[in-house]
Amino acid sequence: MRETKADNERREQAEKIAVSLRRRVPASSLLCSACGAEARRKFAKYCLVCGKNLWEDYEPLDALRASYRLQGKNFQFEQMPDTKIENLFKKNENKASELAWAFLVYSMMPYLGILFFPGAFLMGGIGIIAAHRKPDLGGRGTAIYSVVLSLIILAVQILLWWLLYIVPELGRNF
């Protein structure tokens, strides 16, 4: 197989590129890839502005590190002092107050929610009594909220049922 003059030129160019890559010469040997500053010496290793190694390629965080002068520094995380972590949610082992809250949620359903009002009110009262007798169970606030909110929801439910009755009557009068 005969090699042409163009094939020889391409092979020579490829060899030159391979030699230059082996020397690890950066693409722009006089410019820092992080901050863009020009090196003053021909064979400088580090950038005078940001401290980045000039022989390294660009990395995505280089600009951010250069702006804070953090090139070449390792990040060490501070040790948290041993402090007791406080639970944000109070422990509620009062099953009556939890059941009262569930009844309360279901009583918010329009029209049919009136069926769940007695359960929310009754279990909320039992939850208050249980929390008073055994304070370590918790759930006193949940039980009180259930009783108070169940009364408010009862008033809204009665209003909805009254509207269900009165709207057809208003339509007949006109």
Buried (B, 14 or more C-beta within 10 A) or exposed (E): EEEEEEEEEEEEEEEEEEEEEEEEEBEEEEBBBBBEBEBEEEEBEBBEBBBBBBEBEEEEEBBEBBEEEBBEEEEEEEEEEEEEEEEEEEEBEBBBBBBBBBBBBBBBEEEEBBEBBEBBBBBBBBBBEBBEEEEEBBBBBBBBBBBEBBEEBBEBBEEEEEEEEEEEEEEEEE
